[in-house]
Amino acid sequence: MNSPAEAGPDAAGETAGIPSETTIDAFYAGRFHLVQPKGRGFRAGLDALLLSASLLPTRRGRGVDLGSGAGAASFAAAVRCPELALTLVERDPEMAGLARRSLALAENAALAARLNVIEADVLSRRPAREAAGLFDGAFTTVLTNPPFYPLGSRGSPDPLRQAARTIPDRAFLGGWVCTAAALLEEGGLLAMIARPDSLPDILEASRNRLGDIRILPVHSHPDRRAIRILVQARKGSRAVLSLLPPAALLGANGVETAFGQAISIGAAIDLPGLW
């Protein structure tokens, strides 16, 4: 998979006013740029691009990105869905600050009017969420790439990265899904990326809240186990669960598939069964 292009610091140690401990990375051949921590923290990668690609370009209305980090999924979704406005919700002040710096970049001027950043804890109680501007039933779309590595799994020595990757307990992911469902309007869409072993917790939390659940397994190679699942669901639906045909990033020969290339460059992509 292709990596984002990185802009190097100028002679003074900064690029366009961005401190030297960060980088400005170009995605989708320069259609959006992100300010990200350099050598630490959680840097955007494949998961964010997979998540944004799961949305049809006709998605519109008000969306919210829960646990947005530096904003990769939201910026990518804004490129792919020109009629979708997104609120980025991030608990960590440093990562939220980087997302705001990205919004201020001249390269992102065409997207900035449809994106805004809120500092808030996704798992806070309703009054605290509402105080931050997150009202139940207010959004057509929830986009989320939550932490999903179990506590005690191989961690990172970097606290910022570790906090973005790791869940404190089994109840965490269920609470995250419950918040997502609460924020959706009736019939609204949850779009989520997770590890395959997260599926039982996602399904349990969706009970009596979300239906018409659609699961697309994503494989690195067609003959290997899925590395991620893309999950979509509708609030209030009673339709049955659907397991969709899998997608592979690389072919058996190790060459990037058309699917993998479209994810990397932001090209149009056909994922039958997803909204």
C-alpha positions, -999 to 999 in steps of 0.1 A, spaced: 0 0 0 12 35 -8 23 58 20 13 94 23 38 119 10 56 138 37 66 175 35 100 181 52 108 210 75 123 242 61 157 255 71 143 271 102 130 237 114 94 245 106 70 241 76 44 268 70 43 276 107 39 240 118 63 230 146 92 207 137 79 179 159 51 174 134 49 166 97 25 176 70 14 145 50 -3 145 17 -30 119 11 -50 110 -21 -23 125 -43 -26 158 -24 -63 162 -22 -60 166 15 -31 171 39 -27 163 76 -6 177 104 6 147 124 30 140 153 65 131 141 79 98 154 53 94 181 16 93 187 -10 77 164 -3 85 128 -30 79 102 -28 48 80 -48 22 62 -77 19 87 -88 55 83 -87 52 45 -106 19 46 -133 34 68 -138 65 46 -140 43 15 -169 23 30 -192 53 25 -209 59 -8 -201 93 -24 -238 102 -21 -237 103 17 -250 137 29 -261 156 59 -244 159 93 -219 133 103 -197 128 133 -163 111 136 -159 96 170 -123 93 182 -110 112 152 -74 116 161 -56 139 137 -86 136 114 -76 113 86 -109 95 83 -129 127 83 -107 145 57 -108 114 35 -146 111 38 -150 148 30 -131 142 -2 -151 111 -11 -185 125 0 -188 162 -12 -222 167 5 -213 154 39 -203 177 67 -184 162 96 -177 170 133 -145 155 145 -146 144 182 -113 138 199 -106 135 236 -68 142 235 -61 180 233 -29 175 213 -45 154 186 -75 177 184 -51 206 181 -34 189 152 -67 184 134 -74 221 138 -40 230 123 -49 207 94 -81 226 89 -61 259 87 -38 246 59 -43 263 26 -42 229 9 -74 220 28 -93 252 21 -119 234 -1 -128 211 28 -126 233 58 -161 247 56 -175 211 61 -153 201 90 -151 212 126 -133 198 157 -147 192 192 -127 181 222 -149 156 241 -148 121 256 -170 98 235 -179 78 267 -189 108 288 -225 109 300 -252 126 279 -251 160 297 -214 163 292 -218 153 255 -245 179 250 -224 206 267 -198 199 240 -223 202 213 -231 165 207 -268 160 208 -286 126 206 -303 120 173 -285 149 156 -265 130 130 -272 112 98 -238 93 99 -214 82 126 -179 73 114 -156 57 138 -122 39 141 -122 33 179 -94 18 199 -97 -20 198 -65 -36 210 -71 -54 244 -54 -41 275 -23 -63 280 -17 -69 243 16 -58 228 17 -21 235 37 10 225 62 28 248 47 60 235 17 70 258 0 90 231 0 61 207 -9 36 234 -40 56 245 -52 58 209 -49 20 203 -59 3 236 -92 -4 253 -92 -5 291 -118 -33 295 -143 -54 276 -171 -29 283 -153 -1 264 -162 -10 229 -198 -17 238 -201 17 254 -186 33 223 -212 16 201 -240 27 224 -229 63 222 -227 61 184 -263 47 183 -275 75 206 -261 103 184 -277 89 152 -311 100 140 -336 73 133 -325 54 102 -290 69 105 -259 50 95 -230 37 117 -198 30 97 -171 14 118 -138 -4 113 -126 -30 138 -106 -61 144 -126 -93 136 -124 -105 172 -143 -73 182 -174 -85 164 -191 -102 194 -189 -70 215 -202 -49 186 -231 -72 180 -241 -73 217 -240 -35 220 -261 -32 188 -289 -53 202 -322 -33 202 -303 -2 189 -290 -10 155 -300 -34 128 -294 -43 91 -258 -49 102 -235 -55 72 -200 -69 77 -173 -68 51 -141 -87 59 -109 -71 47 -79 -94 40 -43 -85 33 -41 -115 9 -70 -135 -4 -57 -167 12 -51 -153 47 -74 -145 76 -92 -111 77 -72 -84 94 -102 -59 97 -139 -58 94 -159 -29 80 -192 -28 98 -223 -7 89 -257 -6 106 -289 14 107 -304 28 138 -338 13 145 -337 -12 117 -349 -48 123 -334 -62 91 -312 -93 96 -274 -93 96 -255 -97 62 -220 -110 57 -207 -95 25 -181 -109 1 -145 -102 14 -121 -77 -1 -83 -82 -4 -57 -55 -5 -31 -76 -23 -35 -104 -47 -20 -139 -43 11 -126 -62 16 -98 -37 6 -71 -61 -19 -45 -50 -54 -52 -61 -77 -27 -77 -95 -25 -43 -62 -18 -25 -51 8 -50 -85 26 -48 -81 28 -10 -47 43 -13 -54 70 -39 -90 78 -31 -104 65 -63 -140 56 -68 -147 21 -54 -176 -3 -57 -184 -22 -24 -217 -39 -31 -239 -41 0 -225 -11 18 -242 24 19 
